[in-house]
Amino acid sequence: MAPIPEASAAQLPFTGLEMRNLRLDPCAAYKAAKRSIHETIRDGKTGLDLSGYGLTELPEEIAQLYELNVSFDFRGCARLTKLPAGFRAKGSVLLDNCTGLTALPERMSVGGGLWLTNCLSLSALPSHLSVGSRLHLIGCRGLRAVGDGLSVGGELDAAVCEALSMLPENLSVGGGLHLEGCINLAALPNKLSVGGDLWLMDCEALTTLPTSLSVGGYIHLEGCTGLEAIRARFEG
């Protein structure tokens, strides 16, 4: 099958039991999720929609979808704290507003985009996370660290990740890199490569840029008071 287009999360082809926003108890949610997984396999669907379910964990049957061209929608599953070890997707994975999510599995691989907007309990990204398209971390205010070996084929949007203090060495981002409002980011990693624009607005703790930095587009530095102070000292 052709890969799922990455135009926007809203356009991804999710289908299923259409039970989003229902308040299911964990046991009922688990059973409903299992039925939806079986329906996805039986009907050859390209999206598994479990958004709004009261899931506290994912059924083990979800592993049957890893080799299929399936995208996963877990948006709003506020009680879901983790994904199973070995979780991977050929399509996209939507975890927006999974406010109880504390961790992602090591070496998680996503062929499409990975949306983690407002995952407030997520404190770190695992090592060797691979995302084929976009990685959205907007508003992950508790995110402090990003594991080594991160690979992002499209844009990486980590705006307003206020606790983020560092990025891994040798990070390569295929598209733009958004770090607006990362107020505790004190430095950029050596050999950072950005295919598009680099957005650093209001990164107040940033005082220098690495000489090995490679940016394919423009660098936006408005509100980077630490950089402005250093520049003013030399210009004065």
C-alpha positions, 0 to 999 in steps of 0.5 A: 500500500502507498504510505498515508499522506502527512498533510495533517492529523485531521486528514488521517483515515481513522475508522473503528468503533467510533466510540471517541469521547465515550467514558468507558471503564477500563475493562470495557475499553480494553474489550472494545479495543480488542474488537476494533483491532480485529475489525481493522485486520478483518476489513483491511483498514488503514487506521485504528481509532481508539481516541477517547477510550478509557484505556489504561493499557493496550491489548497485546493483539495490537502487535498484529498490526505492526507489519500492516500499513496502519496508523494509530489514534490514541488521542485523549486516552488520558489514563494510558501511561505507556505503550507496549515494548516493541511498539512500532507503526508503518503509519502515523501515531497520534497521542495528543492529550494523553496526559498520563503518558510517562514513557515511550518504548526504546527503539520505537519506530514510526513510519509516518508522523508522531504527535505528542502534543500536550503529553504533560507527564512525558519526561524523556524520549527514548534512545533511538526513536525513529520518526519518518515524518513529523515529530510534534512535541508542542506543550510537553512541558515536563520533557527534560531529555531526548535520548541519543539516536533520535531520527526525524525525517520531517519537521520537529516541533518542540515549542514550549517544552519549557523543561527541555535543557539539551538535545542529543549530539549529531541530531539530524532533522529533515525539515524545520526545527521549532524550539520557540519558548524552550526557556531552559535550553542552554545550548544546541548540540554539536553537529546539529543538522536542520533541513529547513528553518531553525526557530529559537524565539524566546530561548532565553538561556541560549548564549551561543550557537555551535560552529558545526551547526548546519541549517538549510533555511533561516535562523530565527532568534527573536527574544533570545536575550542571552544571545542578544547580550553576547552580541551587544557586548561584542558590537559595543 
